[in-house]
């Protein structure tokens, strides 16, 4: 199944950070913070402005992005989990 977001929405898949163990302490999954970095999987066509013109999206598929901790709505498609959020909930595009 494929997800196609509407308007200025973006589908993002979280990227899990590498686990660091300090002093031999293992932190359970329930105590870990959720990653705030992800990869853009799909992008909507953009929102309409007051004149009815389509505003282009600043992010594109494949971009690595940072987003706020509580951004978006979690959805599950098959075995994969995604976040669907508005473009304005994305804080930055990461460049390597």
Secondary structure, DSSP 8 states (H G I E B T S, - for coil): ------TTEEEEEE-------BTTB---GGGS----EEEEEEE----B-TTS-B---S--TT-EEEE-TT-SEEEEETTEEEEEEEGGGEEEEE--
